[in-house]
Amino acid sequence: HCLGNFGLDQGDDMDLCYAAADAHNRMMTDFCSVDPRLLPVAYIPLEEFHRTLASAKLAIELGAKALMVPSRCPQNHAPSHIALDPLWAMAEEAGLPVVVHVGGETKLNPVYKKNGLPPVPDFHGGDDNFTSVSYMPIPEAAMQTLATLIFDGVFDRFPNLKWGAIELGASWLPGWMRSLDSAAHAFMRNEERLQNLSAKPSEIVRRQLRVAPYPHEDAGWIIANAGEEVCMFSSDYPHVEGGRNPLKRFDESLKGTSARGVERFYSENFIDLMGAGLSPELRHPAMMPA
């Protein structure tokens, strides 16, 4: 529930919305303070500009190692609104990544499940009724939000800011990158913002975005079609989504990937994402100069 801030971002009580986020961030940073391998992620609502900056400032002061923003659009402005630039500047200056994560997305319209057939068992064995149909829209909001941030120049205005898409899968990544390039090519003549981009959108993605595939996805295919710079390992341990042996599943899918690509997947892309949020003693020696 914390991953969506209890739905408070979509409500009318902004006092409660930001108080809940700040309480979560105090709890998370305190819980993780006992071990440098625990990297606390703070939740930052995007609904009101001045409150957003205050929450981010507090989170960084508390010791957050990454800032999570919702992938769904705020109620009254785009996630790329220029009034949020101080937020991105704050994260960039601190050397911390901004991430989106499952839980902060737009949920499936429940009417899709009214098919006249018996209910489908829940994947988790609980009462959420998480099924193959509700799995499909998980990355949709992240795809739209990240595309908007790229097209509106946020990635370019903060070229040293890294972004992560976590537990949203990655099979969508290659096609999305091609769609970004296709959209930029099709609309560039009429949109000055596209003309001002520093590179093709797919190249900006490789420069600044890191994405974690699910273990059941073909990570080798994703890397072959998206580039070695983007994908990074995750298991979601100890949750059931990670399966019983994520290393085995990823190793099998990476058999055709170069040794350099495998090293990037298992360590270097994550180290690159985390920046100053990762203690020096936890960095691979090859990444120390960065």
Backbone hydrogen bonds in HBPLUS format (Angstrom, degrees):
<---DONOR---> <-ACCEPTOR-->    atom                        ^
c    i                          cat <-CA-CA->   ^        H-A-AA   ^      H-
h    n   atom  resd res      DA  || num        DHA   H-A  angle D-A-AA Bond
n    s   type  num  typ     dist DA aas  dist angle  dist       angle   num
A0004-GLY N   A0001-HIS O   3.16 MM   3  5.61 154.7  2.23 109.8 116.9     1
A0006-PHE N   A0001-HIS O   2.94 MM   5  5.12 168.2  1.96 150.1 146.4     2
A0005-ASN N   A0002-CYS O   2.88 MM   3  4.53 162.8  1.91 102.3 107.1     3
A0007-GLY N   A0004-GLY O   3.01 MM   3  5.70 163.1  2.04 121.2 126.3     4
A0008-LEU N   A0005-ASN O   2.97 MM   3  5.88 168.2  1.98 129.1 131.6     5
A0010-GLN N   A0007-GLY O   3.29 MM   3  5.85 147.0  2.40 110.0 117.6     6
A0011-GLY N   A0008-LEU O   3.05 MM   3  5.07 164.8  2.07 108.9 111.9     7
A0017-CYS N   A0013-ASP O   3.01 MM   4  6.26 157.1  2.06 145.1 152.4     8
A0018-TYR N   A0014-MET O   3.06 MM   4  6.08 176.6  2.06 147.5 147.4     9
A0019-ALA N   A0015-ASP O   2.99 MM   4  6.02 150.0  2.08 140.8 150.4    10
A0020-ALA N   A0016-LEU O   2.86 MM   4  5.88 159.6  1.90 150.5 154.7    11
A0021-ALA N   A0017-CYS O   3.21 MM   4  6.46 157.0  2.27 141.3 147.5    12
A0022-ASP N   A0018-TYR O   2.92 MM   4  6.07 163.6  1.95 147.5 152.0    13
A0023-ALA N   A0019-ALA O   2.91 MM   4  6.05 155.2  1.98 145.0 152.1    14
A0024-HIS N   A0020-ALA O   2.96 MM   4  6.16 160.9  1.99 148.0 153.1    15
A0025-ASN N   A0021-ALA O   2.93 MM   4  6.20 154.4  2.00 147.4 154.8    16
A0026-ARG N   A0022-ASP O   2.91 MM   4  6.19 151.0  2.00 148.1 155.5    17
A0027-MET N   A0023-ALA O   2.95 MM   4  6.18 163.5  1.97 151.9 156.6    18
A0028-MET N   A0024-HIS O   2.82 MM   4  6.02 164.1  1.84 153.4 157.8    19
A0029-THR N   A0025-ASN O   3.03 MM   4  6.03 168.0  2.05 144.0 147.6    20
A0030-ASP N   A0026-ARG O   3.06 MM   4  6.07 153.9  2.13 141.8 149.4    21
A0031-PHE N   A0027-MET O   2.91 MM   4  6.07 161.5  1.94 151.5 156.7    22
A0032-CYS N   A0028-MET O   3.07 MM   4  6.22 156.8  2.12 147.7 153.2    23
A0033-SER N   A0030-ASP O   3.26 MM   3  5.19 153.6  2.33 100.1 108.0    24
A0035-ASP N   A0032-CYS O   3.42 MM   3  6.21 174.0  2.42 123.7 125.0    25
A0038-LEU N   A0035-ASP O   3.01 MM   3  5.64 163.2  2.04 120.7 126.0    26
A0065-LYS N   A0040-PRO O   2.83 MM  25  5.59 169.0  1.84 160.5 164.2    27
A0042-ALA N   A0066-ALA O   2.96 MM  24  6.32 163.3  1.99 160.4 156.0    28
A0068-MET N   A0042-ALA O   2.61 MM  26  5.80 175.4  1.61 172.9 174.1    29
A0044-ILE N   A0068-MET O   2.80 MM  24  5.95 164.3  1.82 174.5 171.3    30
A0052-THR N   A0048-GLU O   2.86 MM   4  5.96 156.7  1.91 160.4 168.4    31
A0053-LEU N   A0049-PHE O   3.09 MM   4  6.40 161.0  2.13 154.5 157.8    32
A0054-ALA N   A0050-HIS O   3.17 MM   4  6.35 156.1  2.23 140.9 147.4    33
A0055-SER N   A0051-ARG O   2.90 MM   4  6.14 158.2  1.94 153.3 158.6    34
A0056-ALA N   A0052-THR O   2.98 MM   4  6.20 161.3  2.01 151.9 157.0    35
A0057-LYS N   A0053-LEU O   2.94 MM   4  6.06 161.6  1.97 148.2 153.5    36
A0058-LEU N   A0054-ALA O   3.02 MM   4  6.19 161.5  2.06 146.3 151.1    37
A0059-ALA N   A0055-SER O   2.91 MM   4  6.09 161.4  1.95 148.0 153.5    38
A0060-ILE N   A0056-ALA O   2.98 MM   4  6.18 162.8  2.01 154.3 157.7    39
A0061-GLU N   A0057-LYS O   3.02 MM   4  6.20 159.6  2.06 147.0 153.1    40
A0062-LEU N   A0058-LEU O   2.86 MM   4  6.09 143.7  1.99 148.0 158.6    41
A0064-ALA N   A0059-ALA O   2.99 MM   5  5.49 167.7  2.01 149.0 147.6    42
A0063-GLY N   A0060-ILE O   3.10 MM   3  5.15 143.8  2.23  98.5 109.2    43
A0067-LEU N   A0097-PRO O   3.02 MM  30  6.43 165.3  2.05 156.4 160.9    44
A0099-VAL N   A0067-LEU O   2.81 MM  32  6.11 158.8  1.86 145.0 151.6    45
A0069-VAL N   A0099-VAL O   2.97 MM  30  6.32 152.8  2.04 163.5 172.2    46
A0071-SER N   A0104-GLY O   3.11 MM  33  5.46 125.8  2.42 107.4 122.4    47
A0072-ARG N   A0104-GLY O   2.99 MM  32  6.27 147.0  2.10 164.5 155.4    48
A0081-HIS N   A0078-ALA O   3.14 MM   3  5.29 162.2  2.17 114.1 114.0    49
A0084-LEU N   A0081-HIS O   2.91 MM   3  5.69 164.9  1.93 123.3 128.4    50
A0085-ASP N   A0082-ILE O   3.04 MM   3  5.24 162.6  2.07 107.8 113.1    51
A0087-LEU N   A0084-LEU O   2.89 MM   3  5.33 134.8  2.10 111.9 124.5    52
A0088-TRP N   A0084-LEU O   3.34 MM   4  6.84 155.6  2.41 153.2 159.0    53
A0089-ALA N   A0085-ASP O   2.87 MM   4  6.08 159.9  1.91 156.9 163.5    54
A0090-MET N   A0086-PRO O   2.93 MM   4  5.98 148.4  2.04 135.9 143.8    55
A0091-ALA N   A0087-LEU O   3.06 MM   4  6.41 158.1  2.11 151.7 156.6    56
A0092-GLU N   A0088-TRP O   2.89 MM   4  6.07 163.5  1.92 150.9 156.0    57
A0093-GLU N   A0089-ALA O   2.88 MM   4  6.00 163.2  1.91 148.7 153.3    58
A0094-ALA N   A0090-MET O   3.07 MM   4  6.22 150.1  2.16 140.5 148.6    59
A0095-GLY N   A0091-ALA O   2.99 MM   4  6.10 116.0  2.41 137.0 153.2    60
A0096-LEU N   A0091-ALA O   3.03 MM   5  5.26 155.0  2.10 153.4 152.4    61
A0095-GLY N   A0092-GLU O   3.05 MM   3  5.01 145.3  2.17  97.5 108.2    62
A0276-ALA N   A0095-GLY O   2.95 MM 181  4.88 136.1  2.14 131.3 140.0    63
A0098-VAL N   A0162-LYS O   3.01 MM  64  6.48 158.0  2.06 154.3 158.2    64
A0164-GLY N   A0098-VAL O   2.94 MM  66  6.35 143.6  2.07 140.2 146.8    65
A0100-VAL N   A0164-GLY O   2.86 MM  64  6.28 153.5  1.92 157.7 164.3    66
A0166-ILE N   A0100-VAL O   2.91 MM  66  6.21 172.9  1.92 159.0 159.6    67
A0104-GLY N   A0101-HIS O   3.17 MM   3  6.12 166.7  2.19 147.7 150.1    68
A0102-VAL N   A0166-ILE O   3.30 MM  64  6.86 140.5  2.47 157.4 168.5    69
A0112-TYR N   A0109-ASN O   3.03 MM   3  6.05 166.0  2.05 133.5 135.7    70
A0113-LYS N   A0110-PRO O   3.04 MM   3  5.70 159.8  2.08 117.4 123.1    71
A0114-LYS N   A0111-VAL O   2.98 MM   3  5.26 165.1  2.00 113.8 118.6    72
A0125-GLY N   A0122-ASP O   3.25 MM   3  5.18 145.8  2.38  96.4 106.3    73
A0123-PHE N   A0130-PHE O   2.90 MM   7  5.61 162.6  1.93 154.0 159.5    74
A0135-TYR N   A0131-THR O   2.95 MM   4  6.14 131.6  2.19 145.5 159.5    75
A0138-ILE N   A0135-TYR O   3.28 MM   3  5.76 164.5  2.31 118.7 123.2    76
A0140-GLU N   A0137-PRO O   3.02 MM   3  5.24 150.1  2.11 112.5 121.9    77
A0143-MET N   A0139-PRO O   2.91 MM   4  6.08 158.3  1.96 160.8 167.1    78
A0144-GLN N   A0140-GLU O   3.10 MM   4  6.40 159.3  2.14 151.6 156.4    79
A0145-THR N   A0141-ALA O   2.85 MM   4  6.00 167.7  1.87 153.6 157.6    80
A0146-LEU N   A0142-ALA O   2.88 MM   4  5.83 169.7  1.89 150.4 153.9    81
A0147-ALA N   A0143-MET O   3.06 MM   4  6.01 153.1  2.14 136.3 144.3    82
A0148-THR N   A0144-GLN O   2.96 MM   4  6.13 157.2  2.02 146.7 152.8    83
A0149-LEU N   A0145-THR O   2.96 MM   4  6.24 159.8  2.00 151.8 157.2    84
A0150-ILE N   A0146-LEU O   3.00 MM   4  6.22 151.6  2.08 145.0 152.3    85
A0151-PHE N   A0147-ALA O   2.85 MM   4  6.06 176.6  1.85 159.3 160.1    86
A0152-ASP N   A0148-THR O   2.88 MM   4  5.85 157.3  1.93 149.1 155.4    87
A0154-VAL N   A0149-LEU O   2.89 MM   5  5.21 135.6  2.09 162.2 168.6    88
A0153-GLY N   A0150-ILE O   3.06 MM   3  5.27 158.9  2.11 108.3 113.4    89
A0157-ARG N   A0153-GLY O   2.85 MM   4  6.05 152.5  1.93 151.9 159.7    90
A0158-PHE N   A0154-VAL O   3.14 MM   4  6.30 135.0  2.35 143.2 153.8    91
A0161-LEU N   A0158-PHE O   3.03 MM   3  5.52 166.4  2.05 121.0 124.0    92
A0163-TRP N   A0208-GLN O   2.83 MM  45  6.03 165.6  1.85 165.4 165.8    93
A0210-ARG N   A0163-TRP O   2.86 MM  47  6.24 149.3  1.95 146.8 156.4    94
A0165-ALA N   A0210-ARG O   2.91 MM  45  6.41 149.5  2.00 153.0 161.5    95
A0212-ALA N   A0165-ALA O   3.13 MM  47  6.48 160.2  2.17 172.2 170.1    96
A0173-LEU N   A0170-ALA O   2.95 MM   3  5.17 152.7  2.02 108.8 117.4    97
A0176-TRP N   A0172-TRP O   2.98 MM   4  5.99 156.7  2.04 157.6 165.2    98
A0177-MET N   A0173-LEU O   2.93 MM   4  6.10 160.0  1.97 158.1 162.6    99
A0178-ARG N   A0174-PRO O   3.10 MM   4  6.40 155.4  2.16 146.3 152.8   100
A0179-SER N   A0175-GLY O   2.84 MM   4  6.09 149.1  1.94 143.9 153.5   101
A0180-LEU N   A0176-TRP O   2.85 MM   4  6.14 151.8  1.93 150.4 157.7   102
A0181-ASP N   A0177-MET O   3.15 MM   4  6.45 162.6  2.18 146.2 149.6   103
A0182-SER N   A0178-ARG O   2.85 MM   4  6.04 154.6  1.91 146.2 154.2   104
A0183-ALA N   A0179-SER O   2.79 MM   4  5.96 162.6  1.82 152.4 156.4   105
A0184-ALA N   A0180-LEU O   2.94 MM   4  6.14 162.4  1.97 150.7 155.8   106
A0185-HIS N   A0181-ASP O   2.94 MM   4  6.10 155.5  2.00 144.1 150.9   107
A0186-ALA N   A0182-SER O   2.90 MM   4  6.08 157.9  1.95 148.5 154.8   108
A0187-PHE N   A0183-ALA O   2.97 MM   4  6.03 156.7  2.03 152.9 157.6   109
A0188-MET N   A0184-ALA O   3.00 MM   4  5.44 122.2  2.34 137.8 146.4   110
A0190-ASN N   A0187-PHE O   3.12 MM   3  5.72 137.3  2.31 114.2 123.8   111
A0191-GLU N   A0187-PHE O   3.08 MM   4  6.10 129.3  2.35 149.3 163.6   112
A0194-LEU N   A0191-GLU O   3.12 MM   3  5.57 132.3  2.36 106.8 117.7   113
A0195-GLN N   A0191-GLU O   3.30 MM   4  6.72 152.4  2.38 144.0 151.9   114
A0196-ASN N   A0192-GLU O   2.99 MM   4  6.22 136.6  2.19 147.0 158.4   115
A0197-LEU N   A0194-LEU O   3.26 MM   3  5.37 163.9  2.29 104.4 109.3   116
A0203-GLU N   A0200-LYS O   2.86 MM   3  5.25 128.8  2.13 111.1 125.2   117
A0204-ILE N   A0200-LYS O   3.07 MM   4  6.47 149.6  2.16 152.6 162.0   118
A0205-VAL N   A0201-PRO O   2.90 MM   4  6.22 152.2  1.98 150.6 158.5   119
A0206-ARG N   A0202-SER O   3.09 MM   4  6.38 160.3  2.13 141.6 145.7   120
A0207-ARG N   A0203-GLU O   3.03 MM   4  6.21 141.4  2.18 137.8 148.4   121
A0208-GLN N   A0204-ILE O   3.02 MM   4  6.19 147.3  2.13 150.1 157.3   122
A0209-LEU N   A0205-VAL O   2.83 MM   4  5.04 164.2  1.85 146.9 149.0   123
A0211-VAL N   A0230-VAL O   2.86 MM  19  5.88 153.8  1.93 135.5 143.4   124
A0232-MET N   A0211-VAL O   2.97 MM  21  6.13 137.8  2.15 147.4 150.8   125
A0217-GLU N   A0214-TYR O   3.01 MM   3  5.45 163.7  2.04 116.7 122.0   126
A0219-ALA N   A0217-GLU O   3.10 MM   2  5.75 119.6  2.48 108.7  92.5   127
A0222-ILE N   A0218-ASP O   3.10 MM   4  6.44 161.3  2.14 152.7 158.4   128
A0223-ILE N   A0219-ALA O   2.89 MM   4  6.08 166.6  1.91 154.9 157.8   129
A0224-ALA N   A0220-GLY O   2.96 MM   4  6.11 159.4  2.00 145.7 151.9   130
A0225-ASN N   A0221-TRP O   3.10 MM   4  6.27 139.0  2.28 143.0 152.7   131
A0225-ASN N   A0222-ILE O   3.18 MM   3  5.29 131.1  2.43  96.8 109.5   132
A0226-ALA N   A0222-ILE O   2.79 MM   4  5.81 122.9  2.12 146.0 161.9   133
A0227-GLY N   A0223-ILE O   2.83 MM   4  5.07 153.4  1.90 138.7 142.1   134
A0233-PHE N   A0265-PHE O   2.89 MM  32  5.74 150.7  1.98 153.1 146.7   135
A0239-HIS N   A0236-ASP O   2.72 MM   3  5.58 143.9  1.84 142.7 143.4   136
A0242-GLY N   A0239-HIS O   3.27 MM   3  6.13 157.8  2.32 120.5 124.4   137
A0243-GLY N   A0240-VAL O   3.03 MM   3  5.54 164.3  2.06 117.9 123.0   138
A0249-ARG N   A0245-ASN O   3.19 MM   4  6.51 161.0  2.23 152.8 158.3   139
A0250-PHE N   A0246-PRO O   2.87 MM   4  6.04 165.8  1.89 155.1 158.7   140
A0251-ASP N   A0247-LEU O   2.82 MM   4  5.91 164.9  1.84 150.9 156.1   141
A0252-GLU N   A0248-LYS O   3.05 MM   4  6.18 157.2  2.10 145.1 150.5   142
A0253-SER N   A0249-ARG O   3.20 MM   4  6.44 153.7  2.27 142.4 149.0   143
A0253-SER N   A0250-PHE O   3.06 MM   3  5.13 114.9  2.50  97.2 113.0   144
A0254-LEU N   A0250-PHE O   2.94 MM   4  6.09 130.1  2.20 148.9 163.2   145
A0254-LEU N   A0251-ASP O   3.26 MM   3  5.13 137.1  2.45  92.8 104.6   146
A0257-THR N   A0254-LEU O   2.94 MM   3  5.11 163.8  1.97 114.5 119.4   147
A0261-GLY N   A0258-SER O   3.03 MM   3  4.99 112.9  2.50  93.4 109.4   148
A0262-VAL N   A0258-SER O   2.92 MM   4  6.26 152.5  1.99 153.1 160.7   149
A0263-GLU N   A0259-ALA O   3.01 MM   4  6.24 159.1  2.06 146.4 151.7   150
A0264-ARG N   A0260-ARG O   2.94 MM   4  6.19 156.8  1.99 147.7 154.4   151
A0265-PHE N   A0261-GLY O   2.93 MM   4  6.12 155.4  1.99 142.8 149.7   152
A0266-TYR N   A0262-VAL O   2.94 MM   4  6.17 166.8  1.96 156.8 158.7   153
A0267-SER N   A0263-GLU O   3.04 MM   4  5.96 142.3  2.18 144.7 152.6   154
A0268-GLU N   A0263-GLU O   3.25 MM   5  6.43 158.5  2.29 140.3 142.6   155
A0269-ASN N   A0264-ARG O   2.93 MM   5  5.19 165.5  1.95 137.6 137.4   156
A0270-PHE N   A0267-SER O   3.15 MM   3  5.56 124.5  2.48 107.7 121.1   157
A0271-ILE N   A0267-SER O   3.02 MM   4  6.27 161.2  2.06 156.4 162.5   158
A0272-ASP N   A0268-GLU O   2.87 MM   4  6.00 157.6  1.92 146.1 152.4   159
A0273-LEU N   A0269-ASN O   2.97 MM   4  6.11 149.2  2.07 134.9 143.1   160
A0274-MET N   A0270-PHE O   2.96 MM   4  6.18 165.1  1.98 156.3 158.5   161
A0275-GLY N   A0271-ILE O   3.24 MM   4  6.37 148.8  2.35 148.0 154.0   162
A0277-GLY N   A0274-MET O   2.86 MM   3  5.19 152.3  1.93 142.5 139.6   163
A0278-LEU N   A0275-GLY O   3.24 MM   3  6.08 172.9  2.24 123.3 125.0   164
A0282-LEU N   A0279-SER O   2.90 MM   3  5.48 158.0  1.95 121.0 128.4   165
A0283-ARG N   A0280-PRO O   3.13 MM   3  5.36 166.6  2.15 111.4 115.4   166
A0287-MET N   A0284-HIS O   2.83 MM   3  5.46 149.9  1.92 121.4 130.6   167
A0288-MET N   A0285-PRO O   3.15 MM   3  5.24 161.8  2.18 106.7 112.4   168
A0290-ALA N   A0287-MET O   3.08 MM   3  5.47 123.5  2.41 109.8 123.4   169
